[in-house]
Structures are given as C-alpha cells and as structure tokens.
Amino acid sequence: MKRLVFTGLCLLLLFMLPGYTRAQHSDTTTVKTGIIQDPRVDQLVNKHIQINQADKTMDGYRIQLFSDSGNNSKNKAQAALDEFHAKFPATGVYLTFKSPNYQVRAGDFRTKLDAQRFLIEISAEYSNAFIITDQINLPKTNN
C-alpha cells in the first residue's frame, strides 16, 4: 500500500512540476542581454574588412598555356599571349614571371569544372595546356 501511495505521489509531482515551472515565468518580463567587449575588437574587425575589400583576388583556376626560361623567353611568352588573345578576346590572359620562368595563363575560373570545360574547348590548338590553381580576379559586379 505504501508503495502504491508513493508511486501515486511521484506521478502527481511529475505531471504537476512542468506546469508549476511554466507558471513562474511571466510573458511581460523582458530580458536584456548585452556584449561586453574590448573596443579594439571592433577596430580589428573593421581592419579585416578593409583588407578584404582591397584584395581583389580569390583562389581559383587558370589554364597554363606557356612556360619558358632562358634567352628570349619573355618575347616568346608575349607572342603566346598575343596569339591567345587574338583567338579568344573574351578570356583574360596573363603573363607572369616566377623565377626563372615566364608563364602565360588564361582565364579566371572559380571552379575546376569551368576550367576543364574551357580546356576542352582550346585543346585542339593548345595540346600542352593544363589546369593550375592560382589567384584569380574577382568577377566584376554591376553596381
């Protein structure tokens, strides 16, 4: 009998306790929270934003068309750049020097799939071209 009474009281408390706790909270009270932080945190965040706005590049892919070192390599690279630009004027083409090589790379592809599509398109004329990861220019926005 004691066990039955004890079980009944436990069940009664179990069912009444959630209602009791809800009754203690009033919907008319508002809780205000705030963040206490060092003002230098805002300065660092603003500096980070300025740096990112100044950098107009991102990680992406380009097609390497030409790489050469040695005598007259700069002239050969410029000729390769001019030839590519004449055939594909809508695609950006870039001449860079990374010691000791002059390199000609084309495109600003955000995904490797886009770069592969373009590589297939130009593979008949540039059979030695290949995809390379590089810093690409951000797409132009129309603001």
C-alpha positions as CSV (number, residue, x, y, z in Angstrom):
1,M,0.0,0.0,0.0
2,K,2.8,2.4,0.9
3,R,4.4,1.6,-2.4
4,L,1.2,2.5,-4.3
5,V,0.8,5.8,-2.4
6,F,4.5,6.7,-3.0
7,T,4.1,5.9,-6.8
8,G,0.9,7.9,-7.0
9,L,2.6,10.9,-5.3
10,C,5.6,10.7,-7.6
11,L,3.4,10.6,-10.7
12,L,1.4,13.5,-9.4
13,L,4.5,15.6,-8.9
14,L,5.9,14.5,-12.2
15,F,2.8,15.8,-14.0
16,M,2.4,19.0,-12.0
17,L,6.0,20.1,-11.9
18,P,6.2,21.3,-15.6
19,G,3.0,23.3,-15.1
20,Y,4.4,24.9,-11.9
21,T,7.6,25.9,-13.6
22,R,5.8,27.5,-16.5
23,A,3.6,29.5,-14.2
24,Q,6.7,31.1,-12.7
25,H,7.7,32.7,-15.9
26,S,5.7,35.8,-16.9
27,D,5.4,36.8,-20.6
28,T,5.5,40.5,-19.6
29,T,9.1,40.4,-18.4
30,T,11.8,41.2,-20.9
31,V,15.3,40.0,-20.7
32,K,18.0,42.3,-22.0
33,T,21.4,40.9,-22.9
34,G,24.5,42.8,-23.9
35,I,28.0,42.1,-25.0
36,I,30.9,43.5,-23.0
37,Q,34.0,43.6,-25.2
38,D,37.2,45.5,-25.7
39,P,36.7,48.3,-28.2
40,R,39.8,47.1,-30.0
41,V,37.8,44.1,-31.2
42,D,35.7,46.4,-33.4
43,Q,38.9,48.1,-34.7
44,L,40.3,44.7,-35.7
45,V,37.1,43.6,-37.4
46,N,37.0,46.9,-39.4
47,K,40.6,46.5,-40.4
48,H,39.9,42.9,-41.6
49,I,37.0,44.2,-43.7
50,Q,39.2,46.9,-45.3
51,I,42.0,44.4,-46.1
52,N,39.5,42.0,-47.8
53,Q,37.9,44.9,-49.8
54,A,41.4,45.9,-51.0
55,D,42.3,42.4,-52.2
56,K,40.5,41.8,-55.5
57,T,41.6,38.2,-55.9
58,M,40.5,34.8,-54.7
59,D,41.6,31.1,-55.0
60,G,40.6,29.7,-58.3
61,Y,41.9,28.0,-61.5
62,R,43.6,29.1,-64.7
63,I,44.9,27.3,-67.8
64,Q,48.6,27.4,-68.2
65,L,49.4,27.8,-71.9
66,F,53.1,28.6,-71.9
67,S,56.1,28.4,-69.6
68,D,59.7,29.0,-70.7
69,S,63.0,30.2,-69.3
70,G,66.3,31.2,-70.9
71,N,67.2,33.5,-73.8
72,N,64.3,35.3,-75.4
73,S,61.7,33.7,-73.2
74,K,60.0,37.0,-72.4
75,N,59.4,37.6,-76.1
76,K,58.1,34.1,-76.7
77,A,55.7,34.5,-73.8
78,Q,54.5,37.8,-75.1
79,A,53.9,36.2,-78.5
80,A,52.0,33.4,-77.0
81,L,49.9,35.9,-75.0
82,D,49.1,37.9,-78.1
83,E,48.2,34.8,-80.1
84,F,45.8,33.6,-77.5
85,H,44.3,37.0,-77.0
86,A,43.6,37.2,-80.8
87,K,41.9,33.9,-80.8
88,F,39.9,34.3,-77.5
89,P,39.5,38.0,-76.8
90,A,36.7,37.5,-74.2
91,T,39.0,35.4,-72.0
92,G,41.6,37.2,-69.7
93,V,45.2,36.1,-70.4
94,Y,48.1,36.9,-68.1
95,L,51.9,37.0,-68.4
96,T,53.7,36.4,-65.1
97,F,57.4,35.9,-64.2
98,K,58.2,33.4,-61.5
99,S,61.9,33.0,-61.5
100,P,63.3,31.6,-63.8
101,N,60.1,31.1,-65.9
102,Y,57.8,33.4,-67.9
103,Q,54.3,31.9,-67.8
104,V,51.2,32.6,-69.8
105,R,47.9,31.7,-68.1
106,A,44.4,32.2,-69.3
107,G,41.0,32.6,-67.6
108,D,39.6,33.3,-64.2
109,F,37.7,30.1,-63.3
110,R,36.1,29.8,-59.9
111,T,35.6,26.0,-60.2
112,K,37.8,23.3,-61.7
113,L,34.8,22.1,-63.8
114,D,34.7,25.5,-65.5
115,A,38.4,25.3,-66.2
116,Q,38.1,21.8,-67.6
117,R,35.3,22.9,-70.0
118,F,37.5,25.7,-71.3
119,L,40.5,23.4,-71.6
120,I,38.4,21.0,-73.7
121,E,37.4,24.0,-75.9
122,I,41.0,25.0,-76.6
123,S,42.7,21.6,-76.5
124,A,42.8,21.4,-80.3
125,E,45.0,24.5,-80.5
126,Y,46.8,24.2,-77.2
127,S,47.5,20.5,-76.7
128,N,50.1,21.1,-73.9
129,A,47.9,23.3,-71.8
130,F,46.8,22.2,-68.3
131,I,44.8,23.4,-65.4
132,I,46.6,25.1,-62.5
133,T,45.5,26.6,-59.2
134,D,46.1,30.4,-59.0
135,Q,44.9,33.6,-57.5
136,I,42.1,34.8,-59.9
137,N,40.5,38.2,-60.3
138,L,37.1,38.6,-58.7
139,P,34.1,38.7,-61.1
140,K,33.1,42.2,-62.0
141,T,29.9,43.3,-60.4
142,N,27.4,45.7,-61.9
143,N,26.8,48.2,-59.2
